[in-house]
Amino acid sequence: MENDSESRMMSRVRLARPVREQEILRIAASFQDEIGDAKLAEVRNEILIWAQHRVGGQLPDEAWHGHSFEHLSGGRTALAAALSASGSNLWSMRVDDPDKHIAGRVWTTEVTIGHRDSQKPKIGIRLIASTKERDLNIEPHVPGFMQQIIRISPLLAGSVELRKEHWNVSSEEEVDWLVSELVDPLRQRPYFVASGDERALDKTAALVDVNQLHRATIGLAHIAVVPAELTYALTRRLGRELSVYHGAVRTYMPGFDENSDPFEHRLFLSNSLESADGADRCVRSLRQLSARESILRCRLGHDVLTFGSVRTAALGAERTRQSDSGASAIDLLAATQKQNEALEEELRDARGWQQQFSELHKEAEDRAAAAEAQARGYRARVFFLQEQISRRGGNIDESIEFPESWEHFVEWCEKQLAGRLVLTPTARNGAKKPEFHDPVMAARCLVWLATVCRDRRISGGGSLSDYYVEDGIKNALCGGDSFEFSFQGQQIRADWHIKNGGNTRDPSRCLRIYYGWDDQSQQIVVADFPAHRVTDAS
């Protein structure tokens, strides 16, 4: 009996689980052309056609004239608010559509078009799920009317145009154009770049379904496909570690440039995409990433207006109009009450979105903490294995081969010195096409830092000030040339450097390696090299 009572109590707890609204994605874009009222009406009609399919039945005449309206039909509702006052001309609609397969799940789509003050006309879209599900595991997809709208009038997301189809890059000139979009500091959306594989029968095709990906993420991300023969041009522009080739897919996040850390721009290697399941997992991950990023990057009330805010403003404008026209006290009271109810609903929504925003940040922090913990575990394991090898008389660097050119220097460093020494983005960039003539000498110095210098840092055993790494190359304090730099969210001081002899400033012969020590990861962090760093002191 006690077990039955406990079971019934648990069932009531499950039944009492509250409905939770979770925002899935946001789209913010501006109309590229000087779009007039006729074009805006055409855009609005495409949205209404889409909404009519969702709610069933005919929408009222007010809808097709751009006015406010309400359409209630058995759980499927469509509400619209029109505002034309104080220099703003806005039309906003909210559509509720129960999920066809999951009981109790309701999809809400909000879309707002028009302009405020003297700004260019914009469109803002939100997709929201209301559900009792504890974990909402879905594959986000933008509303279908997005493709129709882009065919009516071009849209811009930040500085980049939203294309009707994914971009098939077809020339080296287009590679240059692609790179200019990747490094554009005003870009606001992730860029998914899929590469062709020269080992495949079709060397121009991506290994993932880019058509499906484009339909699902239009407005959330930009997508380009680079055929195998043009990936070499992309590599020449970005460097091997930041490029994408051999059928891989890379995500270039906003803020990317030639100095970016490649690990911040996720790479899906071709061996994980060769199976249908692997390719599907990649597309699903990209859809989820782009949707999550849209919520973090598009600001409510600024980039995207909520339906509630437009409706509240429209009700306020209507109340003002009634007051100015001498409406009765009863009518004014009713208008005030409707506006207050709208304000209360808007406040509840705002609290919900703030809670979700906090949860998203918490999830990101948890993922970062888990990744850092995993990295620490890997470093500890590597250190343990190195210790075991050393105790048995081995030397992991005994047969190391030094790079003869700068082309693959960063890749060599990551492979040979992982867990012991790391290059910052500035140092990576410095190693791309430096004037310093001797990459082998630079590599030998990095190996010394990763071994002798690092071991001394960990175990002690005397100063390395003015220590000769080899003939003519000395390790020394930076003195007045020391500086602070950012590494993995913390500030580190580069207070040491390796330098070759003489006072020459000839960049082809002058070697400088500026570095600091990270206590957390127990690594040497190279801040800048191989050229002499120009400072006030120098």
VEXDREN-2710 file (C-alpha; in Angstrom, 1 decimal):
% VEXDREN-2710
k/r/px/py/pz
1/MET/0.0/0.0/0.0
2/GLU/2.8/2.3/0.9
3/ASN/4.4/1.7/-2.5
4/ASP/1.1/2.3/-4.3
5/SER/0.6/5.6/-2.4
6/GLU/4.1/6.7/-3.3
7/SER/3.6/5.8/-6.9
8/ARG/0.4/7.8/-7.1
9/MET/2.1/10.8/-5.5
10/MET/5.0/10.6/-8.1
11/SER/2.4/10.4/-10.9
12/ARG/0.7/13.6/-9.6
13/VAL/4.1/15.3/-9.5
14/ARG/4.7/14.3/-13.1
15/LEU/1.2/15.4/-14.2
16/ALA/1.7/18.7/-12.4
17/ARG/4.9/19.6/-14.3
18/PRO/4.4/23.2/-15.5
19/VAL/4.3/24.2/-19.2
20/ARG/7.5/25.9/-20.1
21/GLU/8.1/28.2/-22.9
22/GLN/11.5/27.8/-24.6
23/GLU/12.7/30.1/-27.3
24/ILE/14.2/28.1/-30.2
25/LEU/15.6/30.7/-32.6
26/ARG/15.6/34.4/-33.6
27/ILE/16.1/36.0/-37.0
28/ALA/16.9/39.6/-37.5
29/ALA/17.4/41.0/-41.0
30/SER/17.0/44.3/-42.8
31/PHE/15.6/44.7/-46.3
32/GLN/18.5/45.5/-48.6
33/ASP/16.5/47.6/-51.2
34/GLU/14.5/50.7/-50.6
35/ILE/11.3/48.6/-50.1
36/GLY/8.0/50.5/-50.5
37/ASP/4.6/49.8/-49.1
38/ALA/3.6/47.6/-52.0
39/LYS/6.6/45.3/-51.5
40/LEU/6.0/45.2/-47.7
41/ALA/2.4/44.2/-48.4
42/GLU/3.6/41.4/-50.7
43/VAL/5.9/40.2/-47.9
44/ARG/3.1/40.4/-45.4
45/ASN/0.8/38.4/-47.7
46/GLU/3.3/35.6/-48.0
47/ILE/3.5/35.4/-44.2
48/LEU/-0.3/35.4/-44.0
49/ILE/-0.6/32.6/-46.6
50/TRP/1.8/30.5/-44.5
51/ALA/-0.1/31.3/-41.3
52/GLN/-3.5/30.4/-42.9
53/HIS/-2.1/26.9/-43.6
54/ARG/-1.1/26.6/-40.0
55/VAL/-4.3/27.6/-38.3
56/GLY/-6.8/26.2/-40.8
57/GLY/-9.7/28.2/-42.1
58/GLN/-9.8/31.7/-43.7
59/LEU/-8.2/34.6/-41.9
60/PRO/-10.4/37.7/-41.6
61/ASP/-10.4/40.5/-44.2
62/GLU/-8.6/42.8/-41.7
63/ALA/-5.5/40.5/-42.1
64/TRP/-5.1/41.1/-45.8
65/HIS/-5.4/44.9/-45.4
66/GLY/-2.5/45.0/-42.8
67/HIS/-4.8/45.7/-39.8
68/SER/-4.9/44.2/-36.3
69/PHE/-7.0/41.0/-36.0
70/GLU/-7.7/37.9/-34.0
71/HIS/-8.4/34.4/-35.4
72/LEU/-9.2/31.7/-32.8
73/SER/-9.7/28.2/-34.1
74/GLY/-9.5/25.2/-31.7
75/GLY/-6.1/25.8/-30.2
76/ARG/-4.7/27.2/-33.4
77/THR/-4.6/31.0/-33.1
78/ALA/-3.4/33.9/-35.2
79/LEU/-3.1/37.4/-33.6
80/ALA/-1.8/40.5/-35.4
81/ALA/-1.1/44.0/-34.2
82/ALA/-0.5/47.0/-36.5
83/LEU/1.2/50.2/-35.3
84/SER/1.4/53.4/-37.3
85/ALA/2.4/56.2/-34.9
86/SER/5.4/58.4/-33.9
87/GLY/7.3/57.7/-37.1
88/SER/7.0/53.9/-36.7
89/ASN/5.1/51.6/-39.1
90/LEU/5.0/48.1/-37.8
91/TRP/3.0/45.0/-38.3
92/SER/3.4/42.0/-36.0
93/MET/1.8/38.5/-35.9
94/ARG/1.8/35.6/-33.6
95/VAL/0.7/32.1/-34.6
96/ASP/0.1/29.2/-32.3
97/ASP/0.3/25.7/-33.9
98/PRO/0.0/22.4/-31.8
99/ASP/2.7/19.9/-32.7
100/LYS/1.3/17.2/-35.0
101/HIS/3.2/14.4/-33.2
102/ILE/4.0/15.4/-29.6
103/ALA/0.9/15.9/-27.4
104/GLY/1.0/19.0/-25.3
105/ARG/3.7/20.7/-27.4
106/VAL/2.7/24.0/-29.1
107/TRP/4.8/25.9/-31.5
108/THR/4.5/29.7/-31.5
109/THR/5.9/31.8/-34.4
110/GLU/6.2/35.6/-34.0
111/VAL/7.1/37.8/-37.0
112/THR/7.4/41.6/-37.1
113/ILE/8.0/43.7/-40.3
114/GLY/8.3/47.4/-40.8
115/HIS/10.4/50.2/-39.5
116/ARG/10.9/52.4/-36.5
117/ASP/11.7/56.1/-36.8
118/SER/13.9/56.6/-39.9
119/GLN/15.5/53.2/-39.9
120/LYS/15.5/50.8/-42.8
121/PRO/12.6/48.4/-42.9
122/LYS/13.4/45.2/-41.0
123/ILE/12.0/41.7/-40.3
124/GLY/12.3/39.9/-37.0
125/ILE/11.2/36.3/-36.4
126/ARG/11.0/34.2/-33.2
127/LEU/10.2/30.5/-32.8
128/ILE/9.0/29.4/-29.4
129/ALA/8.0/25.9/-28.1
130/SER/5.6/25.6/-25.2
131/THR/5.9/22.1/-23.6
132/LYS/6.0/20.1/-20.4
133/GLU/8.9/18.1/-21.7
134/ARG/11.9/18.3/-19.4
135/ASP/14.4/18.0/-22.3
136/LEU/13.4/19.4/-25.7
137/ASN/15.5/17.5/-28.2
138/ILE/14.6/19.0/-31.6
139/GLU/16.2/19.9/-34.9
140/PRO/15.5/23.7/-35.3
141/HIS/14.1/24.8/-38.7
142/VAL/13.2/28.4/-39.7
143/PRO/9.7/29.1/-40.9
144/GLY/9.1/28.2/-44.5
145/PHE/8.1/31.7/-45.6
146/MET/11.7/32.9/-45.3
147/GLN/12.6/31.6/-48.7
148/GLN/9.6/33.3/-50.3
149/ILE/10.4/36.6/-48.6
150/ILE/14.0/36.6/-49.9
151/ARG/12.7/36.0/-53.4
152/ILE/10.5/39.1/-53.1
153/SER/13.2/41.4/-51.7
154/PRO/16.9/40.7/-50.7
155/LEU/17.7/40.7/-47.0
156/LEU/20.9/41.5/-45.1
157/ALA/22.0/40.0/-41.8
158/GLY/24.5/42.5/-40.6
159/SER/26.7/43.2/-43.6
160/VAL/26.1/39.8/-45.4
161/GLU/23.3/39.2/-47.8
162/LEU/21.1/36.2/-47.2
163/ARG/21.3/34.1/-50.3
164/LYS/18.3/32.3/-51.9
165/GLU/20.4/29.1/-52.2
166/HIS/23.7/28.0/-50.7
167/TRP/26.8/29.5/-52.4
168/ASN/28.7/27.2/-54.7
169/VAL/32.1/29.0/-54.9
170/SER/33.3/28.6/-58.5
171/SER/36.5/30.7/-58.9
172/GLU/39.5/32.0/-57.1
173/GLU/37.9/35.5/-57.2
174/GLU/34.9/34.0/-55.4
175/VAL/37.3/32.4/-52.8
176/ASP/38.6/35.9/-52.2
177/TRP/35.1/37.2/-51.8
178/LEU/34.3/34.3/-49.4
179/VAL/37.3/35.2/-47.3
180/SER/36.3/38.8/-47.2
181/GLU/32.9/37.7/-45.8
182/LEU/34.5/35.3/-43.3
183/VAL/36.7/38.0/-41.8
184/ASP/34.2/40.8/-42.0
185/PRO/34.0/42.2/-38.4
186/LEU/30.3/43.2/-39.0
187/ARG/29.2/39.7/-39.8
188/GLN/26.6/38.5/-37.2
189/ARG/25.9/34.9/-38.3
190/PRO/28.0/31.7/-38.3
191/TYR/29.4/30.7/-41.7
192/PHE/29.3/27.0/-42.6
193/VAL/31.9/26.1/-45.3
194/ALA/31.8/22.6/-46.8
195/SER/34.7/21.4/-48.9
196/GLY/34.8/19.0/-51.8
197/ASP/37.1/16.0/-51.5
198/GLU/39.6/15.4/-54.3
199/ARG/39.5/11.7/-53.4
200/ALA/35.8/11.4/-54.2
201/LEU/34.1/10.8/-57.6
202/ASP/32.4/14.2/-57.5
203/LYS/35.2/16.6/-56.3
204/THR/32.8/19.5/-56.2
205/ALA/30.1/18.1/-53.9
206/ALA/29.9/18.4/-50.1
207/LEU/29.6/15.3/-48.0
208/VAL/26.6/16.8/-46.2
209/ASP/23.2/17.8/-47.5
210/VAL/23.8/21.5/-47.9
211/ASN/20.4/22.0/-49.5
212/GLN/18.6/20.7/-46.4
213/LEU/21.0/22.7/-44.2
214/HIS/20.3/25.9/-46.1
215/ARG/16.5/25.5/-45.9
216/ALA/16.7/24.9/-42.1
217/THR/19.1/27.7/-41.3
218/ILE/18.4/30.5/-43.8
219/GLY/18.6/33.7/-41.8
220/LEU/20.5/31.9/-39.0
221/ALA/23.7/31.1/-40.9
222/HIS/25.5/31.5/-44.2
223/ILE/26.5/28.4/-46.2
224/ALA/29.2/28.0/-48.9
225/VAL/30.6/24.9/-50.7
226/VAL/34.2/25.1/-52.0
227/PRO/35.1/22.5/-54.6
228/ALA/38.3/20.5/-53.9
229/GLU/40.4/22.3/-56.5
230/LEU/39.7/25.7/-54.9
231/THR/40.4/24.6/-51.3
232/TYR/44.1/25.2/-52.0
233/ALA/43.3/28.9/-52.7
234/LEU/41.4/29.1/-49.4
235/THR/44.4/27.5/-47.6
236/ARG/46.7/30.1/-49.2
237/ARG/44.5/32.9/-47.8
238/LEU/43.8/31.5/-44.3
239/GLY/46.6/29.1/-43.6
240/ARG/46.3/25.3/-43.3
241/GLU/45.1/25.3/-39.7
242/LEU/42.2/27.7/-40.4
243/SER/41.2/26.3/-43.8
244/VAL/38.8/23.5/-44.7
245/TYR/39.6/20.7/-47.2
246/HIS/39.4/16.9/-48.0
247/GLY/35.6/17.0/-47.6
248/ALA/35.6/18.5/-44.1
249/VAL/33.0/21.1/-42.9
250/ARG/34.1/24.1/-40.8
251/THR/32.1/26.6/-38.8
252/TYR/33.5/30.1/-38.9
253/MET/32.0/32.0/-36.0
254/PRO/31.4/35.8/-36.0
255/GLY/34.6/37.6/-35.1
256/PHE/36.8/35.3/-37.1
257/ASP/40.0/36.6/-38.7
258/GLU/43.4/35.3/-39.9
259/ASN/44.7/35.3/-36.3
260/SER/41.8/33.3/-34.8
261/ASP/42.3/30.2/-32.7
262/PRO/41.3/27.3/-35.0
263/PHE/39.8/25.4/-32.0
264/GLU/37.2/28.1/-31.6
265/HIS/35.8/27.4/-35.1
266/ARG/34.6/23.8/-35.1
267/LEU/35.9/21.4/-37.8
268/PHE/34.0/18.2/-38.9
269/LEU/36.5/15.9/-40.5
270/SER/35.5/14.0/-43.6
271/ASN/36.0/10.6/-41.9
272/SER/33.1/11.5/-39.6
273/LEU/30.9/12.5/-42.6
274/GLU/31.3/9.5/-44.9
275/SER/28.4/7.6/-43.4
276/ALA/24.8/8.8/-43.7
277/ASP/24.5/8.9/-39.9
278/GLY/27.6/10.9/-39.5
279/ALA/26.6/13.4/-42.1
280/ASP/23.1/13.7/-40.5
281/ARG/24.7/14.3/-37.1
282/CYS/26.8/17.1/-38.6
283/VAL/23.8/18.8/-40.1
284/ARG/21.8/18.4/-36.9
285/SER/24.7/19.9/-34.8
286/LEU/25.0/22.9/-37.2
287/ARG/21.2/23.5/-37.1
288/GLN/21.3/23.5/-33.3
289/LEU/24.4/25.6/-33.1
290/SER/23.0/28.3/-35.4
291/ALA/19.7/28.4/-33.5
292/ARG/21.4/28.7/-30.1
293/GLU/23.8/31.4/-31.4
294/SER/20.8/33.4/-32.8
295/ILE/19.3/33.7/-29.3
296/LEU/22.6/34.7/-27.8
297/ARG/23.4/37.3/-30.4
298/CYS/20.1/38.8/-31.4
299/ARG/18.8/41.2/-28.7
300/LEU/15.2/41.4/-27.9
301/GLY/13.7/44.9/-28.2
302/HIS/16.6/46.0/-30.3
303/ASP/17.4/43.5/-33.1
304/VAL/14.1/41.6/-32.8
305/LEU/10.8/43.1/-31.5
306/THR/8.4/40.8/-29.7
307/PHE/4.8/40.5/-30.7
308/GLY/3.9/41.6/-27.2
309/SER/5.8/44.8/-27.4
310/VAL/4.2/45.8/-30.7
311/ARG/0.8/44.9/-29.5
312/THR/1.3/46.9/-26.3
313/ALA/2.4/49.9/-28.3
314/ALA/-0.5/49.5/-30.7
315/LEU/-3.0/49.4/-27.8
316/GLY/-1.4/52.5/-26.3
317/ALA/-1.7/54.3/-29.6
318/GLU/-5.3/53.3/-29.9
319/ARG/-6.1/54.5/-26.4
320/THR/-4.5/57.8/-27.2
321/ARG/-6.5/58.1/-30.4
322/GLN/-9.7/57.4/-28.5
323/SER/-8.9/60.0/-25.8
324/ASP/-8.1/62.6/-28.4
325/SER/-11.3/61.9/-30.3
326/GLY/-13.4/62.3/-27.1
327/ALA/-14.4/58.7/-26.5
328/SER/-16.6/57.8/-23.6
329/ALA/-15.1/57.0/-20.2
330/ILE/-16.3/53.3/-20.5
331/ASP/-14.5/53.0/-23.8
332/LEU/-11.3/54.6/-22.4
333/LEU/-11.5/52.3/-19.4
334/ALA/-11.8/49.2/-21.6
335/ALA/-8.8/50.4/-23.8
336/THR/-6.7/51.0/-20.7
337/GLN/-7.6/47.6/-19.3
338/LYS/-6.6/45.9/-22.6
339/GLN/-3.3/47.8/-22.5
340/ASN/-2.6/46.8/-18.9
341/GLU/-3.3/43.1/-19.7
342/ALA/-0.9/43.3/-22.6
343/LEU/1.8/44.9/-20.4
344/GLU/1.4/42.2/-17.8
345/GLU/1.7/39.5/-20.4
346/GLU/4.8/41.2/-21.9
347/LEU/6.4/41.3/-18.5
348/ARG/5.8/37.6/-17.9
349/ASP/7.3/36.8/-21.2
350/ALA/10.3/39.0/-20.5
351/ARG/11.0/37.2/-17.3
352/GLY/10.7/33.9/-19.0
353/TRP/13.2/34.9/-21.8
354/GLN/15.6/36.3/-19.2
355/GLN/15.5/33.0/-17.3
356/GLN/16.2/31.1/-20.6
357/PHE/19.0/33.5/-21.4
358/SER/20.6/32.8/-18.0
359/GLU/20.2/29.1/-18.6
360/LEU/21.9/29.3/-22.0
361/HIS/24.8/31.1/-20.5
362/LYS/25.0/28.6/-17.7
363/GLU/25.0/25.7/-20.2
364/ALA/27.8/27.5/-22.1
365/GLU/29.8/27.9/-18.9
366/ASP/29.3/24.3/-18.0
367/ARG/30.4/23.1/-21.4
368/ALA/33.5/25.3/-21.2
369/ALA/34.3/23.9/-17.7
370/ALA/33.8/20.3/-18.8
371/ALA/36.1/20.9/-21.8
372/GLU/38.7/22.5/-19.6
373/ALA/38.5/19.6/-17.1
374/GLN/38.9/17.1/-19.9
375/ALA/41.8/19.1/-21.3
376/ARG/43.4/19.0/-17.8
377/GLY/42.9/15.3/-17.7
378/TYR/44.5/14.8/-21.1
379/ARG/47.5/17.0/-20.0
380/ALA/47.9/15.1/-16.8
381/ARG/47.8/11.8/-18.7
382/VAL/50.4/13.0/-21.2
383/PHE/52.6/14.2/-18.4
384/PHE/52.3/10.9/-16.6
385/LEU/53.2/9.0/-19.8
386/GLN/56.2/11.3/-20.4
387/GLU/57.4/10.6/-16.9
388/GLN/57.1/6.9/-17.4
389/ILE/59.1/7.1/-20.6
390/SER/61.8/9.2/-19.0
391/ARG/62.1/6.8/-16.0
392/ARG/62.7/4.0/-18.4
393/GLY/65.5/5.9/-20.1
394/GLY/63.5/7.0/-23.1
395/ASN/63.3/10.4/-24.7
396/ILE/60.2/11.3/-26.6
397/ASP/62.0/14.1/-28.5
398/GLU/65.0/12.0/-29.5
399/SER/63.8/11.3/-33.0
400/ILE/61.9/14.5/-33.6
401/GLU/62.0/15.9/-37.1
402/PHE/62.2/19.7/-37.4
403/PRO/60.2/21.5/-40.1
404/GLU/62.2/22.6/-43.1
405/SER/59.8/25.4/-44.0
406/TRP/57.2/27.6/-42.4
407/GLU/54.3/26.2/-44.4
408/HIS/53.4/23.5/-41.8
409/PHE/55.2/24.9/-38.8
410/VAL/52.1/25.5/-36.7
411/GLU/50.8/22.0/-37.4
412/TRP/54.2/20.6/-36.5
413/CYS/54.1/22.5/-33.2
414/GLU/50.7/21.3/-32.3
415/LYS/51.7/17.7/-33.0
416/GLN/55.1/17.6/-31.4
417/LEU/54.7/19.9/-28.4
418/ALA/51.0/19.4/-27.5
419/GLY/50.4/19.6/-23.7
420/ARG/53.7/21.3/-23.1
421/LEU/53.7/24.4/-25.3
422/VAL/51.0/26.4/-27.0
423/LEU/51.0/29.2/-29.5
424/THR/48.6/32.1/-29.1
425/PRO/46.7/33.3/-32.3
426/THR/49.3/36.2/-32.6
427/ALA/52.1/33.7/-32.6
428/ARG/50.3/31.4/-35.0
429/ASN/49.9/34.4/-37.4
430/GLY/53.6/35.3/-37.0
431/ALA/54.6/31.8/-38.2
432/LYS/52.6/31.9/-41.4
433/LYS/54.9/33.9/-43.7
434/PRO/57.7/35.4/-41.5
435/GLU/60.8/37.0/-42.9
436/PHE/63.0/35.1/-40.5
437/HIS/65.0/32.6/-42.6
438/ASP/65.5/29.7/-40.3
439/PRO/62.4/27.7/-39.2
440/VAL/64.6/24.8/-37.9
441/MET/66.3/27.2/-35.5
442/ALA/63.0/28.5/-34.3
443/ALA/61.7/24.9/-33.9
444/ARG/64.8/23.9/-31.8
445/CYS/64.1/26.8/-29.5
446/LEU/60.5/25.8/-29.0
447/VAL/61.5/22.3/-28.2
448/TRP/63.9/23.7/-25.6
449/LEU/61.0/25.7/-24.1
450/ALA/58.8/22.7/-24.0
451/THR/61.4/20.5/-22.3
452/VAL/64.2/22.2/-20.4
453/CYS/62.4/25.4/-19.6
454/ARG/59.0/23.8/-18.8
455/ASP/60.7/21.1/-16.6
456/ARG/62.5/23.7/-14.7
457/ARG/59.3/25.7/-14.2
458/ILE/57.6/22.6/-12.8
459/SER/60.3/21.1/-10.6
460/GLY/62.6/24.1/-9.9
461/GLY/66.3/23.8/-10.0
462/GLY/67.8/27.2/-10.6
463/SER/67.4/30.3/-12.7
464/LEU/67.3/30.3/-16.5
465/SER/68.1/33.9/-16.8
466/ASP/70.8/34.5/-19.5
467/TYR/70.8/30.8/-20.2
468/TYR/72.2/29.8/-23.5
469/VAL/69.8/27.6/-25.4
470/GLU/72.6/27.0/-28.0
471/ASP/75.5/29.0/-29.4
472/GLY/74.4/32.5/-30.1
473/ILE/70.8/32.0/-28.7
474/LYS/70.0/33.1/-25.2
475/ASN/67.0/33.0/-22.8
476/ALA/66.5/36.2/-20.9
477/LEU/64.0/38.4/-19.1
478/CYS/62.1/40.9/-21.3
479/GLY/62.7/43.8/-18.9
480/GLY/61.0/46.9/-20.3
481/ASP/59.7/44.8/-23.3
482/SER/57.4/42.6/-21.1
483/PHE/53.7/42.8/-21.8
484/GLU/50.4/41.2/-20.8
485/PHE/48.3/39.1/-23.2
486/SER/45.0/37.2/-23.1
487/PHE/45.0/33.4/-23.1
488/GLN/41.9/31.3/-22.5
489/GLY/40.1/34.0/-20.6
490/GLN/43.0/35.0/-18.4
491/GLN/45.8/37.6/-18.5
492/ILE/49.4/36.2/-18.7
493/ARG/52.6/38.3/-18.6
494/ALA/55.1/37.6/-21.3
495/ASP/58.2/38.4/-19.2
496/TRP/60.7/36.2/-20.9
497/HIS/62.0/35.9/-24.4
498/ILE/64.5/33.9/-26.4
499/LYS/66.8/36.0/-28.7
500/ASN/69.7/35.4/-30.9
501/GLY/73.0/37.3/-30.6
502/GLY/73.8/40.8/-31.8
503/ASN/71.6/43.9/-32.0
504/THR/70.5/43.4/-35.6
505/ARG/66.9/44.4/-36.4
506/ASP/67.1/42.6/-39.8
507/PRO/63.9/40.5/-39.6
508/SER/65.5/37.8/-41.8
509/ARG/68.2/37.2/-39.1
510/CYS/66.6/38.5/-35.9
511/LEU/64.8/35.8/-33.8
512/ARG/62.6/36.7/-30.8
513/ILE/60.3/34.3/-29.0
514/TYR/58.2/36.1/-26.3
515/TYR/56.6/33.8/-23.8
516/GLY/54.9/33.4/-20.4
517/TRP/53.9/30.6/-18.1
518/ASP/50.3/29.3/-17.5
519/ASP/50.1/27.8/-14.0
520/GLN/46.6/26.4/-14.7
521/SER/47.6/24.3/-17.8
522/GLN/51.3/23.9/-16.8
523/GLN/52.3/25.0/-20.3
524/ILE/54.7/27.5/-21.9
525/VAL/52.5/30.0/-23.8
526/VAL/54.3/31.7/-26.7
527/ALA/52.7/35.1/-27.1
528/ASP/54.6/36.4/-30.1
529/PHE/57.4/35.2/-32.5
530/PRO/59.6/35.0/-34.5
531/ALA/60.1/38.7/-35.2
532/HIS/61.3/41.4/-32.9
533/ARG/58.3/43.0/-31.2
534/VAL/58.1/46.8/-31.6
535/THR/57.3/48.5/-28.4
536/ASP/57.8/52.0/-26.8
537/ALA/60.9/50.6/-25.1
538/SER/62.4/49.3/-28.3
END
